[in-house]
Amino acid sequence: MQQVSSAEARNRAFWSVPPRLAGLVALTKPRIIELLLITTVPAMFVASRTVPSFRLVALTVIGGTCAAGGANAFNMFYDRDIDAVMDRTRRRPLVSGTVSPGDALVLSIVLEATAFLLLWLTVNLLSALLALGAALFYVVVYTVWLKRRYSSNIVIGGAAGAVPVLVGWSAVTGHLAAPAWVMFGIVFAWTPPHFWALAIRHRDDYSRASVPMLPSVTDTARVVRQILAYTVLVAALSVLLAFVADLGWVFFAIAVCLNAGFFYYALRLRADATPKRAMRLFGYSITYLTALFVAMGVVALVRHP
């Protein structure tokens, strides 16, 4: 067995991330934040019809990251009891003891205060209020009120995840307009099929934790029907955006192709709703949202250089 020298061990220790710091970062759910920012930045491109200033984009992204991270940290603080009984979440920092509940709560408050002040002082008040409102909605309406009581939790609560497009639009324009609301609608309608696909895979987890996610409280056939219904709504709104935001026929064609893929995976789930197929729909839903928003940002630049 090859031995590691003391110098190499010290070098590895120097470059490794301390467990507590890694735990604090994990509390913010970075992968979810990435997805939110994928919708924020293209919305800024569509709103400005050109490349926004790097300073404005950076400040909006930093502010949005802090706001979302703070809300996610509170979500983990509040849900640490059910996270402990779910296989998918039992390795989270508060369950493993890497981070204390008090630290998580302080992190949440500090991030939210930082987000509001940063956006207010460097972007505009509307963007700051929208970001704070989304965080409060996620914390109070979804996490505290809906999640443990109603199977419609993710439908209503998903509105919080759709607000970043409004933050991005208002950061550029200082107001909200029809295209921003259509983009909001796309993310809002996309959230249930995206999350329910994941919940089909982890329905036993939610049942064990007594969380009434739709797949854990009703039959799969009904869940799939709901997924298809929201997929239709997503498709309709994405096509509508081509005209409302003046993105033209190129974006229209891209949206149609992406929607065809969404319907393909949703219909396959209807034919055989296995966890494996559910996760394929879940994976495609992420690709769908990413590709759709990147396409709208690129097309906006090409059409309005």
C-alpha positions in Angstrom: 0.0 0.0 0.0 1.5 3.3 -1.1 2.2 5.7 1.8 1.4 9.4 1.6 4.2 11.7 2.8 3.5 14.2 5.6 4.2 17.0 3.1 1.6 15.6 0.7 -0.9 15.2 3.5 -0.4 18.8 4.6 -0.8 20.0 1.0 -4.1 18.0 0.6 -5.4 19.4 3.9 -4.5 23.0 2.8 -6.5 22.7 -0.4 -9.4 20.7 1.0 -12.6 22.5 2.0 -13.3 22.5 5.8 -16.3 20.3 6.4 -18.2 23.1 8.2 -17.7 25.5 5.3 -18.7 22.9 2.8 -21.8 22.3 5.0 -22.7 26.0 5.0 -22.4 26.1 1.2 -24.5 22.9 0.9 -27.3 24.6 2.9 -27.8 27.1 0.1 -28.5 24.2 -2.4 -26.1 25.4 -5.1 -27.5 23.2 -7.8 -31.0 24.7 -7.4 -29.5 28.2 -7.5 -27.7 27.4 -10.8 -31.1 26.5 -12.3 -32.7 29.8 -11.1 -29.8 31.8 -12.5 -30.2 30.1 -15.9 -33.6 31.8 -16.1 -32.5 35.1 -14.7 -29.7 36.1 -17.1 -31.5 35.3 -20.3 -34.5 37.3 -19.1 -32.1 40.3 -18.8 -30.9 39.8 -22.4 -34.5 39.7 -23.7 -35.4 42.7 -21.7 -32.4 44.8 -22.8 -32.3 43.6 -26.4 -28.6 43.8 -26.2 -25.8 42.6 -23.9 -26.5 44.2 -20.4 -23.5 45.7 -18.6 -21.4 43.1 -16.9 -21.7 45.1 -13.6 -25.5 44.9 -13.7 -25.5 41.2 -14.6 -23.0 40.4 -11.8 -24.8 42.4 -9.2 -28.2 40.8 -10.1 -26.7 37.3 -10.1 -25.0 37.9 -6.7 -28.1 39.3 -5.2 -30.3 36.6 -6.6 -27.9 33.9 -5.4 -27.9 35.4 -1.8 -31.7 35.6 -1.8 -32.2 32.0 -3.1 -29.4 30.7 -0.8 -31.0 32.2 2.2 -34.4 30.8 1.5 -32.8 27.3 0.9 -30.9 27.5 4.1 -34.1 28.2 6.1 -35.8 25.4 4.2 -33.1 23.0 5.5 -33.4 24.5 9.0 -37.1 24.0 9.2 -37.2 20.6 7.5 -34.3 19.0 9.4 -36.7 16.6 11.1 -38.2 15.2 7.9 -34.8 15.3 6.2 -33.5 12.8 8.8 -36.0 10.1 7.8 -35.7 10.5 4.0 -33.0 8.5 2.2 -32.6 11.3 -0.3 -31.9 14.0 2.3 -30.4 12.2 5.4 -26.9 13.3 4.5 -27.7 17.0 4.5 -25.5 19.2 6.8 -28.1 19.7 9.6 -28.9 16.0 9.8 -25.3 14.9 9.8 -24.4 17.5 12.4 -21.8 19.2 10.2 -23.6 22.5 10.8 -25.8 23.5 13.8 -29.4 24.7 13.4 -28.4 28.1 14.9 -25.7 28.6 12.3 -28.2 27.7 9.5 -30.7 30.2 10.7 -28.1 33.0 11.0 -26.8 32.2 7.5 -30.4 32.4 6.2 -31.0 35.8 7.7 -27.6 37.2 6.8 -28.0 36.1 3.1 -31.5 37.6 2.8 -30.4 40.9 4.3 -27.4 41.0 2.0 -29.5 40.2 -1.0 -32.0 43.0 -0.3 -29.5 45.7 0.5 -27.2 44.8 -2.5 -30.1 44.8 -5.0 -31.7 47.9 -3.6 -28.5 49.9 -3.4 -26.9 48.8 -6.7 -29.7 47.6 -9.0 -33.2 49.0 -8.0 -35.8 48.7 -5.3 -38.2 46.7 -7.4 -35.7 43.9 -8.0 -34.8 43.9 -4.3 -38.5 43.6 -3.3 -39.1 40.8 -5.8 -36.1 38.8 -4.6 -37.1 39.2 -1.0 -40.7 38.5 -1.8 -39.8 35.2 -3.5 -37.7 34.2 -0.6 -40.5 34.9 1.9 -43.0 33.1 -0.2 -40.8 30.0 -0.4 -40.1 30.1 3.4 -43.6 31.0 4.7 -46.0 29.8 2.1 -44.3 26.7 0.8 -42.0 25.4 3.5 -44.0 26.3 6.6 -47.6 26.3 5.4 -48.1 24.1 2.3 -45.4 21.4 2.1 -46.6 19.3 5.1 -50.3 19.9 4.6 -51.4 19.9 1.0 -50.7 17.9 -2.2 -50.8 21.1 -4.1 -47.7 22.3 -2.2 -45.3 22.3 -5.2 -47.9 23.8 -7.6 -48.4 27.0 -5.5 -45.0 27.0 -3.9 -43.3 26.7 -7.2 -44.2 30.4 -7.9 -41.1 31.3 -5.8 -38.8 29.6 -8.3 -40.4 31.6 -11.1 -39.7 35.0 -9.6 -36.0 35.2 -10.7 -37.1 36.0 -14.3 -39.0 39.0 -12.9 -35.9 40.0 -11.0 -33.8 39.8 -14.1 -36.3 41.7 -16.2 -36.8 44.5 -13.7 -33.1 44.8 -13.1 -32.8 46.0 -16.7 -36.0 47.9 -17.2 -37.1 49.0 -13.7 -40.6 47.7 -14.4 -42.4 44.5 -15.4 -44.0 43.8 -18.8 -45.9 41.1 -20.6 -42.9 39.0 -21.8 -41.6 38.8 -18.2 -45.0 37.5 -17.0 -45.0 34.9 -19.8 -41.5 33.7 -18.7 -42.8 33.6 -15.1 -45.6 31.4 -16.3 -43.3 29.1 -18.1 -41.2 28.4 -15.0 -44.3 28.2 -12.8 -46.0 25.6 -15.1 -42.7 23.7 -15.6 -42.2 23.2 -11.9 -44.9 20.6 -11.1 -44.0 18.1 -13.9 -40.3 18.6 -13.1 -40.7 17.9 -9.3 -43.4 15.3 -9.6 -41.2 13.2 -11.8 -38.6 13.3 -9.0 -41.2 12.6 -6.4 -42.4 9.5 -8.2 -38.9 8.1 -7.8 -38.8 9.1 -4.1 -42.5 8.5 -3.2 -41.6 6.1 -0.3 -39.4 8.8 1.2 -42.2 11.3 1.2 -44.7 8.8 2.6 -42.2 7.9 5.4 -41.8 11.6 6.3 -45.6 12.2 6.0 -45.1 14.9 3.3 -48.1 14.8 1.0 -46.3 15.2 -2.3 -48.9 14.2 -5.0 -47.2 10.9 -6.1 -47.2 9.7 -2.4 -50.9 10.4 -1.8 -52.6 9.4 -5.0 -52.3 6.8 -7.8 -49.6 7.2 -10.5 -52.1 7.5 -13.3 -53.5 10.7 -11.8 -50.0 12.1 -11.3 -49.1 11.4 -14.9 -52.3 13.1 -16.1 -51.4 16.2 -14.1 -47.9 16.1 -15.5 -49.3 16.0 -19.1 -51.7 18.9 -18.3 -48.9 21.1 -17.1 -46.7 20.0 -20.0 -49.4 21.3 -22.3 -49.4 24.6 -20.4 -45.6 24.9 -20.6 -45.7 24.3 -24.3 -48.4 26.8 -24.9 -46.6 29.5 -22.9 -43.2 28.9 -24.6 -44.8 29.2 -28.0 -46.7 32.4 -26.9 -43.4 33.9 -25.8 -42.0 33.8 -29.3 -44.7 36.4 -30.3 -45.0 38.4 -27.0 -41.3 38.9 -26.7 -40.8 39.3 -30.5 -38.4 36.4 -30.7 -39.5 35.3 -34.1 -39.8 32.0 -35.9 -36.4 30.7 -35.0 -37.3 30.7 -31.3 -40.7 29.4 -32.2 -39.1 26.4 -33.9 -36.7 25.8 -31.1 -39.6 25.9 -28.6 -41.6 23.4 -30.6 -38.7 20.9 -30.8 -38.0 21.2 -27.1 -41.7 20.8 -26.3 -41.8 17.6 -28.5 -39.1 16.1 -26.3 -41.1 17.1 -23.1 -44.2 15.4 -24.5 -42.2 12.3 -25.5 -40.9 11.7 -22.0 -44.2 12.5 -20.4 -46.1 10.2 -22.7 -43.6 7.4 -22.1 -44.2 7.8 -18.4 -48.0 7.5 -19.1 -47.3 4.2 -20.8 -45.2 2.8 -18.0 -44.7 5.0 -14.9 -41.5 3.4 -13.6 -39.1 5.3 -11.4 -36.5 5.0 -14.1 -38.7 6.7 -16.7 -39.7 9.3 -14.2 -36.1 10.2 -13.7 -35.6 10.5 -17.4 -38.4 13.0 -17.5 -36.8 14.8 -14.6 -33.5 15.0 -16.3 -35.0 16.2 -19.6 -37.0 18.8 -17.8 -33.7 20.4 -16.6 -32.3 20.2 -20.1 -35.6 21.7 -21.4 -35.6 24.8 -19.2 -31.9 25.4 -19.7 -32.1 25.1 -23.5 -35.2 27.2 -23.8 -33.9 30.1 -21.8 -30.5 30.1 -23.4 -32.2 30.1 -26.8 -34.3 33.1 -25.9 -31.3 35.0 -24.8 -29.3 34.2 -27.9 -32.2 34.8 -30.3 -32.9 38.2 -28.6 -29.3 39.3 -29.2 -29.3 38.1 -32.9 -32.6 39.8 -33.7 -31.8 43.0 -31.9 -28.0 43.5 -32.1 
